[in-house]
């Protein structure tokens, strides 16, 4: 039954159909997740400028937890799909079990570190004037680290066996729970910005429990949790971490650098600018969903093809994903630009935020200009992850973020252009960065194919 599940058939079939089939539910899940973040901003904006800016201060740390979960989840997805390609069911089960052990270890460490360093980190990030609001939002997030990370791992596990619809379901249900709980906990229960954080944590708990239910109760899953699989297995942990660790580091690096980027944004345009910057990024990420979704689908599809050593299929999937996601990105960014004024009208409703209207419109237009090229980093990175070369993608991301940080610093210290200058810096650096990641992915694919061809010739 396991070998004949619908998900396994998708992974081992036509690569283009596989990318499309898996990317649609991933896109829906990503849309609802990002909509969830926007709804957080919508409700918290009614609390005023400081709570809204507090979201911007804590958001990079929250995203680090999300990044770790998604990173390990991508490692699990790639390892499971690769073992499916090699028809190794026992190791696929073992990978799933070992990922849960890793999740527990990582989340406990992260919770302890974040709770103990909460105050100093807020000060370093320029949030000392709004420390109470930052602590109110941050503490529930830090304490709920296990479920935040687990949700990403569970989602990756489901994608790895081709069950993208169920991966979508746990993300959608979690996001909808958060959207419903936000106004209840923020206003009706009078918890303020802390209510938004607790709503988020509760949503992650529910989505994680859904994943466990399917794996423990459903009879049509490829993966099975078996007691013997939870015994420490360094070989399988290494298999997960060969992709999961560099990817977690890559996503963590991106969000770690956001700490410094926020600092420079505050230098350029104060707390007002940070509030605008945070809102526009949250909204703009909706336009990047096609590239993220197709990249996520590529990890599973191309990992299975890598297990079968079908490099022509991998190359075709890569070219197909670049073309298709770029078409979608350009169309969505044109729509984002066209709606920039009404979007600003919706999010800047209170008296202390109306004066930021023009800044939000201009920064939205700048974001629409660089997002299509920037979003290609997801596609190039996904290819390298599927080839067990996630470290290459991590290095690319590290270099790009260093350059972005330097560009922000130049704007902050050498110009008076404020948030507009930050947008120009992003256009220049991120367009070049997206192109660099796509080219880097092709180079890595060529190298891996030559290596495997040479290895096969000597056997």
Residue, then its C-alpha position, 0 to 999 in steps of 0.5 A: x500500500x505504501x509504495x502505491x500511495x497517491x503522493x508516491x505516484x506523483x513524486x515518481x511520475x512526470x516532473x512538470x506535473x509533479x511540480x504543479x501538483x505539489x505546488x498548488x496546495x503549497x501555494x494555498x498554504x503559503x497564501x493563508x500563512x501570509x494572510x495570517x501575518x497580514x491579519x495580525x498587522x491589521x488588528x495590531x495596527x488598531x492598538x497604535x504605533x508602538x505595538x505595530x513597531x513591536x511586531x517589527x522588532x520581534x518578527x525577525x526572531x519569530x521568523x528564525x523559529x519558523x526558518x528552523x522549522x522550515x529548514x529541518x522540514x525541507x531536510x526531512x522532505x528531501x531525505x524522505x523523497x530521496x529514500x522513496x526514489x531509492x525504494x527504501x521504506x525503512x529509512x524513510x520511516x527512520x528519517x521521520x522519527x529522527x526529525x521529531x527528536x531533533x525538533x525537541x532538542x532544538x526547540x528546548x535550546x531555542x526557548x531557553x536562549x530567547x527567554x534569557x536574552x529577551x531584554x538585551x536583544x530588544x535593546x540591541x534591535x532599537x526597541x528599548x523605547x517600546x520594551x513592554x510591548x516587545x516583551x508582551x509579544x515576544x514571550x509567548x512566541x519564545x515559550x511556544x518554540x516547540x510547536x512553531x518548529x514542529x509545524x514546519x517539520x511536520x509539513x515537510x514530512x508530509x510534502x516529502x511523501x507527496x501528501x502536499x494536500x495534507x501539508x496544506x491542510x495543517x497550515x490552512x487550519x492553523x492560520x484560520x484558527x489564528x485569524x479567528x482568535x486574533x480579535x478575540x484575544x486582542x480586544x475581547x479578552x483585552x490582552x492587547x499585543x500579547x493576544x496576537x502572540x498567544x493566538x499564533x502559538x495556539x494555532x501552531x499547536x492545533x496544526x501540529x496535532x493534526x499532523x500527528x493524527x494522520x500519521x497515527x490513525x490514517x492507513x493511507x500514509x507512506x510514513x509510519x511512526x514505529x518505536x524502533x525508529x526513535x532510537x538515536x541513529x546518527x546516519x539518518x540524522x546526518x541525512x536530514x541535517x545534510x540539507x536541513x542544517x544548511x537550510x535552517x542556517x540559510x533561513x536563520x541568517x536571513x532573519x538574523x540579518x533582519x535584526x540589523x536591517x531593522x536597526x538601519x531602517x529605524x535610523x533612516x526613518x524612525x519607528x514610523x518607517x519600521x512600521x511601514x517597512x514591516x507592513x509592506x514586506x508582509x503584504x509583498x510576500x504574497x506576490x512571492x508565493x508562486x516561486x516559494x511554492x514551486x520551489x518547495x515542490x521542486x525539493x520533493x520532486x527533484x529529490x526523488x529524481x536525484x534518488x533515481x539519478x534522472x538528471x534530465x528530469x531534474x534539469x527540465x523541472x528547474x527550467x520549467x519552474x523558473x519560467x512558470x514562477x517568473x510569469x506569475x510573479x510579474x503579473x502579481x507584482x503589477x497587481x500589487x503596484x496597482x493596489x498600493x494606494x488602497x492597501x495603504x488606505x486599509x492599513x493606515x487607519x488610526x490618526x497616529x499612522x495616517x501621515x505614513x501613507x505616502x511612504x507606504x505607497x512608494x515603498x510598495x512600488x519599490x518592492x513590486x520592482x524587485x520581487x520577481x527577480x528576488x523570488x528566484x532565490x527560492x527556486x535556485x535554493x530549492x534545486x541545491x537542496x534537492x541535490x544535497x548541496x544546501x550548503x551552497x545555497x546557504x553561502x549564496x544567501x550569506x553573501x547576499x545578506x551581507x551586501x544588503x546590510x552594507x547597502x542599508x548602512x550606506x543609506x543610513x549613514x551617507x544619505x538622507x533619503x530615508x525609506x525611499x533609499x532603502x527601497x532603491x538599495x533593495x532593487x539593486x541588490x536583490x535583483x542581482x541576488x536573484x539572478x546570482x542564485x539561479x545561475x549558481x543552481x545551474x552550476x551546482x547541477x552541472x557539477x553534480x551530474x558530471x560527478x555522478x556520471x563519472x562515478x557510474x562509468x567506473x562501476 
